[in-house]
Amino acid sequence: MANMLEKIAKEFPMATVETADAKTTITIDDSHWHALARRLRDDAETPQDYLVTIVGVDWKDSMGCLYELMSSADPKGNILQVKVVAKDVDGRPMLHSVADIWDIAVYYEREVYDFFGIVFIGNPDMRRLFLSIDWKGYPLRKDYDDDPILNPVSTESERQSDFTDMWVEDKDGNVSKTQRRIFAENDFVVNIGPQHPATHGVLRFRTAVNGEEIKKIDVYMGYIHRGIEKLCENLTYPQTLHFMDRMDYFSAHNYHHALCMLYEKAAGIEISRRAQVIRVMMDELSRIASHMLFIGTYCMDLGATTMLFYTLRVREQILDIMEKTCGARMTFNYECIGGVMQDLAPDFVQDVHALLDVLPANIKEYNKLFVGNVITQNRLRNVGILTNEDAKSWGITGPSGRASGWACDMRKWLPYSIYSELDFEEVTATEGDSLARFNVRMREMEESAKILSQLVDNIPEGEYCVKVPKVLKLPKGSWFQVTEGCRGAFGLYLESDGTTKPYRLKIAPPCLNLAAVVDHITVGQKIADLITIGGSLDYIVPDMDR
């Protein structure tokens, strides 16, 4: 990255480059941002081809975005942050879109527009992403009026526009608004969801079809409305932790782990070795349990109902382990700032050994029952192919990205906690189809079991939680943390103003990307294949609409 930054400094002298605490930030004005973005992505040595997230921020005197970038060619390199302040155009904050550079930016920019009102010039779809089309105000602005009278709960049937606004700029730099259709005028559009069981939650696909063939899918994710990022601005740091269980509830431990590490990094808190081992073991138990549920529900989606009961046996075994230590089976709230809430149950080691004893035979059984079935092969092989380049451009991480040959496991890419000390393989495939995504998860369970076997008899003595201040104030500054959830990279951006509450906490989960890419990989496929493809991506709906 050093060579690239030297070149950037010469090519863009108007930009400022700052490096502090292993974080590099480039600040540039909006008029040069698009050119810089293309230059960063196309760099010959370290192309910044993975846009982790776009963080909208209201600094009160201005608004703008922070673009968090990573390079697949430099897996040990630092995260690169680009700061761009929005310009005022006719009373609206505006930035130039980078949707033509990173595909996922279409959705990231829509999210920023939804909550901050920043318009992205050139984005082909400037609709709200989560809130209703007639919502008044932008909730993450600091001057937002949250009076419920302004936005009463509607009793009308849900409305969704067939048109979208688009702001375009002419050669003289003048910006004007135009409209375009979401679907062609004569398209036949059917609803799949939000009550369809195969969407795995309240997710709606407005699907244009030609007979049985899919022409276009318009994804609507805004049914959860949890408002977690806004709520966190009015809560103390420890109070924000329990929200992590409520997004991807199958990655509850992994997400807690990430937020605790972010706060501990900002506060300079070093946790005990025992707490680190416990956290990693809980993460890997969660990964196995999550993949087990994926296998069972996915097979049920495709008509192989029996498999659900086979996988639930092992998942129940893991949830029994969790219940003994955490007191809960889904929303654990176990990790805390400084370590974990309480020590392991007395028979934790014995129970993990019992799990490891039965896991190999169970995985072999799943392969025999389902993967080797000719119907499975016909329905999954070469269906929903996601190329390596598209996986990066859409930010598809986790098992779905690795099934396309992209080595994007954050436990290897940016090792955290004790993962750098552990012996395990990053599971990848090259086919990029639904079958590859299934098989990667099968093999990942074996690697998680390998991690657990290395730790279960080597849990060190010591404190399970170190002492932390009763009233936690973090210093002024900003931090970014990426970890590996069960479905992919989980990013967190924190900006602190020196008080006991986050000034801005941005949550960047993997499932928004997984749902966003559905349109891209289903065009030309059959309606029945939509169930196959969507299930293979394994998205969790509350993870999208935080």
ABEGO torsion letter per residue (X at the ends): XAAAAAAAAAABAABBBBBBGGBBBBBBBAAAAAAAAAAAAABAABBBABBABBBBBBAGABBBBBBBBBBAABAABBBBBBBBBBBBBGGBBBBBBAAAABAAAAAAAAAAAAAAGBBBBGBABABBAABBAABBEBAABAABBABAAABBBBABBBBBBABBBBBBBBAAGBBBBBBBBABBAABBBBBBOAABAAAGEBBBBBBBBBEABBABBBBBABAAGAGAAAAAAABBAAAAAAAAAABBAAAAAAAAAAAAAAAAAAAGBBBBAAAAAAAAAAAAAAAAAAAAAAAAAAAAAAGBAAAAAAAAAAAAAAAAAAAAAAGBAABAGABBBGEBABBBBAAAAAAAAAAAAAAAAAAAAAAAAAAABAAAAAAABGBGBBBAAAAAAAGBBEAAAAAAGBBABAAAABBBEAAAABBBBBBBBAAGBAAAAAAAAAAAAAAAAAAAAAAAAABBBEBABBBBBABBBBBBEBBBBBBBBAAEBBBBBBBBAGBABBABBBBBBAAAAAAAAAAAAABGBBAAAAAAAAAAAGBBAAAABX
